[in-house]
Amino acid sequence: MSTMTIDQMFHSKPAARPRSTVRLTRRGRVVVVLLGLLVALAVGIVVASGSVATDHAGTPEPTAVVLVGTGDTLWDIASAAADDGDVDAMIDRIQKLNALDSGMLIAGQRLLIPVD
């Protein structure tokens, strides 16, 4: 059986971890952050470089050009072009084909209309 006195309990110091001798200065921290950003950028470029394009061109959709007149709406043009009566689908096709953000048209504007 071992005995320990009160004197030994309070005066013993726990083993301290040795401090690291490597310290980063402000310039060092900036360099580490910039290196991290460069690595992230490089990874992003590598991931984004995988193209989904092919070597073969697709077949273009047959289209006709329609000149927008005064008072014409996208609904009027789409309903005249929709043979199957689905005007909403034709409006979507016209907007995608002409990269339109909205259904707003300007007199004199040329629109590509899909021809089936």
ABEGO torsion letter per residue (X at the ends): XBBBBAAAAAABBBBBBBBBABBBBAAAAAAAAAAAAAAAAAAAAAAAABBABBABBBBBBBBBBBBBBBGBBAAAAAAAABAAGBAAAAAAAAAAAAGBABABBBBGBBBBBBBX
